Amino acid sequence: MAVFMEPSSSKSQGMKSLNENRTPLRRAGWAAVVYLIAGFAWIAFSDTLAETWFPDPKTLSVIQTWKGSFFVLITGVILFSVLLRQLTKDRALLNLQHRQRQALRERERQLQILMDNLPGMAYRCLYDPDWTMKFVSQGCTKLTGYEPDELVNNRVTSYAALVSDASNQQLFEQVRVALEKEESFSLEYEVTRKDGSRIWVWERGRGVQEDDGSLHLEGIILDISDRKVLETELEQMATRDPLTGLLNRREMSRVLDEELQRARRYQRPMAVLWVDFDHFKDVNDTYGHAAGDSVLRAISRLLLGSVRSVDSIGRFGGEEFVIVLPEMDLEEAQETAERLRRKVAEEPQPLGNGEAVPLTISVGVAVYPDHGQTASTLCAAADKAMYLAKDRGRNCVAMAHLHDQVHNQ
């Protein structure tokens, strides 16, 4: 990190004037020239001036006797003046340099304190595939687990090695675009620390063109893992049912709309299962609502473990669940619904107090495009089929609009 100082105008002018004669050769030459001029002037004009000023022969003789001493005295005064002037300049220059060094050390001390107390890592690096670090602050250790000198010049590892290859390619492209626009860049990505743990970081920086034409990046990197955890929690709160962890009604409706659009675009089938627990009110009334919540959570886990990763399950309210099965036709949807019904009926559900209670479900099945072209019509058809299963004795599967196909095996 460079530290720039802006001297006052008087100091700048002083430096300029001092630097005009800063070479030893020029300064020694200047003293010699003054001495030679004074010497030649004395030799050439001292006798004439003495005869003019002192016409008396006796007085002139005395002056001639002391003329050599006068020469030494006058040249000594001249040399003293010249040396005093040079030494005064030297002292002024040394004082100025001393003050500048003190100011520079103070700036560096302040900058070091600032860097050491930053919440993240300040850096200066080359714009190359390795993100070769030329400087990192002490925050590097807390952020990455590596000491600063381990990252500088890739002595132990490069900063790029802490980032996945896919992320590195994306980051390099984003930085390139920002540099072309001469703008700063902001990035979010994952970093692997020295102990193998992964954290999310936010980076803010910009390109700096050096005098020699090389390009460096300077900026700061902060740990935003806590913020990412909070964002995930907020996202789950907005999209998940707090009791079961399944998708809530709003998010499930969005997923249903997306899957329906995809099925319509690629002309593929899609099934909707409407699930309702049989006699669930009796569980709440007999064992309490806490036991009922335990049963809901247990069946949610059972259903999630019994469908494909592409399928979606949501809780629409109470004990009513909706399952979306992409690219599943009428026969496959019926088989899936029947399999889920049997799994729930065969496994007693825990009440949370060490006891378990048997429970069954009734399932209504509707398939796009056979039973509806929109999300609302499909849901309505599946809901009606579920009530048909209830009317037929519960613990069974019913197909929408196919009242004679009720399965209870």
Salt bridges, closest charged atoms under 4 A:
ASP47 OD1 - LYS67 NZ 2.34
ASP90 OD2 - ARG27 NH2 2.16
GLU106 OE2 - ARG109 NH2 2.52
ASP149 OD2 - ARG155 NH2 3.65
GLU150 OE2 - LYS194 NZ 3.35
GLU173 OE2 - ARG176 NH2 2.38
GLU180 OE2 - ARG176 NH1 2.50
GLU188 OE2 - ARG227 NH2 2.43
GLU188 OE1 - LYS228 NZ 3.15
GLU190 OE1 - ARG198 NH2 3.69
ASP195 OD2 - ARG193 NH1 3.17
GLU210 OE2 - ARG124 NH2 2.31
GLU210 OE2 - HIS216 ND1 3.84
GLU218 OE2 - ARG124 NH1 2.12
GLU231 OE2 - ARG227 NE 3.06
GLU231 OE1 - LYS228 NZ 3.77
ASP241 OD2 - ARG315 NH1 3.24
GLU251 OE2 - ARG254 NH2 2.37
GLU258 OE2 - ARG254 NH1 2.41
GLU259 OE1 - ARG262 NH1 2.85
ASP276 OD2 - LYS390 NZ 2.61
ASP278 OD1 - LYS390 NZ 2.92
ASP282 OD2 - HIS279 ND1 3.90
ASP285 OD2 - LYS281 NZ 2.76
ASP311 OD1 - ARG308 NH2 2.63
GLU327 OE1 - ARG268 NH2 3.68
GLU338 OE2 - ARG341 NH2 2.52
GLU338 OE2 - ARG342 NH1 3.77
